[in-house]
Amino acid sequence: MNSAKCELSFQVHEATVHRRRVSRAHTSHTLRVGTLNVGTLKGRSGEIVEMLERRCVDICCMQEVRWRGGSARFLTGKEHRYKIFWAGNTDGVGGVGILIAEKWVDKVIEVIRVCD
């Protein structure tokens, strides 16, 4: 059995948010992160994106994407778009990916793919 180890890491730009204090008003920002063993993304990427939309997930780390090589592209659902950064191998087995909601994509400053 062919065993492959893939790793994908990324850095996001840190931002400072300044808010005015308004009487009895409270603003909070929520970042929802999830993990998913997709089995394969071949022919299922739209289904995965729609599931993330329903659950309001901003970042999803996936395993077993089974896509070859490593790259990035946008995936579109009914209402939202997610950018996937993935790292796979030449055989198209295993592989990992990170799906990021479009509103967070401009915060990514570096993607490092490692696959052996």
C-alpha positions in Angstrom: 0.0 0.0 0.0 1.3 3.4 -0.9 1.4 5.8 2.0 1.8 9.5 1.5 2.1 12.3 4.0 1.0 15.8 2.9 1.1 19.0 4.9 -0.4 22.4 4.1 0.2 25.4 6.3 -0.7 29.0 5.9 -0.2 32.3 7.7 -2.9 35.0 7.9 -2.2 38.7 8.2 -2.9 39.9 11.7 -5.3 42.9 11.8 -6.2 45.2 14.7 -9.8 46.2 14.8 -10.8 49.4 16.5 -14.4 49.8 17.6 -16.2 52.8 19.0 -18.0 52.1 22.3 -21.7 52.5 21.8 -24.0 52.4 24.7 -25.4 48.9 25.2 -24.3 47.7 21.8 -21.9 44.8 21.5 -20.3 43.7 18.3 -18.6 40.3 18.2 -16.8 38.5 15.4 -17.0 34.8 15.1 -14.6 32.6 13.2 -16.0 29.1 12.6 -13.4 26.4 11.9 -14.1 22.8 11.1 -12.4 19.6 9.9 -13.7 17.0 7.4 -12.6 13.7 6.0 -14.1 14.0 2.5 -13.0 10.7 1.1 -12.6 12.4 -2.2 -13.4 15.8 -3.7 -13.7 14.4 -7.2 -17.2 15.4 -8.3 -18.2 16.5 -4.7 -16.7 19.9 -4.4 -20.1 21.7 -4.9 -21.7 19.5 -2.3 -19.0 20.2 0.3 -19.2 24.0 -0.3 -23.0 24.0 0.1 -22.6 22.0 3.4 -20.1 24.6 4.7 -22.5 27.4 3.7 -25.3 25.8 5.7 -23.1 25.4 8.7 -21.6 28.9 8.4 -18.0 27.5 8.4 -15.3 30.0 7.6 -12.2 27.7 7.5 -12.4 23.9 6.9 -9.3 21.6 7.0 -9.8 18.5 4.9 -8.1 15.2 4.5 -8.3 12.6 1.7 -9.0 15.2 -1.0 -7.4 12.9 -3.6 -6.4 15.7 -6.0 -3.0 15.5 -7.7 -0.3 18.1 -7.2 -0.9 21.3 -5.3 -2.6 24.5 -6.2 -5.5 26.8 -5.3 -8.8 27.7 -6.9 -12.2 29.0 -6.0 -15.2 26.7 -5.5 -18.7 28.1 -5.8 -21.8 27.1 -3.9 -25.3 28.5 -4.1 -24.5 31.8 -2.4 -20.9 31.8 -1.3 -17.4 31.0 -2.7 -14.6 29.3 -0.9 -10.9 29.1 -2.0 -9.3 25.8 -1.6 -5.5 25.4 -1.1 -4.5 21.8 -1.5 -1.5 19.6 -1.5 -1.6 16.1 -3.0 0.8 13.7 -4.6 1.3 12.3 -8.1 -0.8 9.2 -7.5 -4.0 11.1 -6.6 -4.3 9.3 -3.2 -4.5 11.0 0.1 -3.9 14.7 0.1 -5.0 17.6 2.3 -6.7 20.9 1.7 -7.9 24.0 3.4 -11.1 25.7 2.3 -11.4 29.4 3.3 -14.5 31.5 2.9 -14.0 34.3 0.3 -14.3 37.0 3.0 -11.0 35.7 4.6 -9.0 35.0 1.4 -7.3 38.4 1.3 -5.9 37.7 4.8 -3.8 34.8 3.6 -0.2 35.9 3.1 1.7 32.6 2.5 0.9 29.0 1.7 3.6 26.3 2.1 2.9 22.9 0.7 4.9 19.9 1.8 4.3 16.4 0.4 6.4 13.3 0.6 
